[in-house]
Amino acid sequence: MLYVRGWISHLGLQRRTPAIERFFGPLREHRSVLRYDTRGNGLSSWDVPLPITRQGLIADLAAVADTIDEPFDLWATTYAGPLAIEFTAAHPDRVRSLILDGTFLRGRHFLSEKRAAPFFDMLAMAHHSPDVVFSSLSFMTDPAPEITHEVRVDRLRQSISPHAIEQLYRLAHDFDVSDIAGEVRQPTLVMHRERSRAVPLLAAQRLAGLLPNARLCVLDGDAHNLYEGDWRAPLRAVGDFLGVDLELGAPEPDSVRPNSLSVVMFTDMVGSTAMTSRFGDHVSQVARRRHDETVRDALRRFDGTEIKHTGDGIMASFHSVVDAARAATEIVHHLSEPSPAGEPDLAVKIGLNAGEPVREGSDLFGGSVQLAARVCDRAGAGEIVVTGVVRELLRGKSARFAEHGVHDLKGVDGGVQLWRLVDFTEPG
């Protein structure tokens, strides 16, 4: 199996990334899996002639394919998908089957003309503000990853040059293999996460519709990379497609714990991108540290647990709705005070929801978590917005609320009534 990663990649760092190695382990029991870093990436040369061209990327793929003496399975992800389709159409006798995930036929299917200009303007900032660019890309591919966004950003910075990243994304925007898709007769599995922010599901539906022998597999979740989120579901689909029994193993006995009531809190710094543009990376990072320290201090005081850092905020959980309300109120109060001299003023918004999330290891998943994140999105600067269940749990607890309106939230049927926590004076 030849696996062609859409940029960005770094084989050396991937070897030390447990989620990636966990994903490829079962495949190696049935296939020799070949992976490589494309030019401008990872362990391949970063000192490459510009501009990077489609022909150059196809040459990279062909060079690795030439080391394989027999027909092989070709798996391509995201921006490598059109390259794999072009290679397969040109060399039908060499590719046994095709697996495509998170990808498209035309670049304008994943990035419309309206979105392209601001997206490329953001990428151009990689030369002087790489953390801004890589934080945005990290959140786009997985808003709630297993590891922190800081770790992902550091990995991205080590994986690709600022010169290459804008080149490659612009090149992907110009890709169009619609006219040759019908020539690909190999059995093809098209997989796509339903709520991917990187490439919309519609692009995968168009792709599967034009490939003559394609099977479309829509996977639940919003983590674009298949090795993140529910990694077992895509591997089960691959095993069924290849006709092999992939040994995925059962979760560790302690890794999935019985569900119990938790109050999930999301914090989010308001206007963080604009702050970085105005004040620069260093000053903005000082402000982020102030936010993080304030939130973590409140978690210590009110028995909260930090689940993960989300780039511009923190996800946490509480066993007590009273403790969650106390913590949220304290965080907003402290971050509403004037900042120290030379630092930008901060504004934070907070979303709270209560439910029974799925607990896997130290992380939380499920609808109650997703709803808490959506609620945070609807809050304004300095606001604590909660769901009706949180309001009911705080009934009789000296909490005052104001209606925040009925909102249509992504992934939730019907309008959801939200409430703003105006004041909470429960004695400590």
Summary of the structure (lengths in Angstrom):
residues: 428
radius of gyration: 23.2
end to end distance: 60.0
largest distance: 74.2
contacts: 1418
relative contact order: 0.10
helix: 42%
strand: 21%
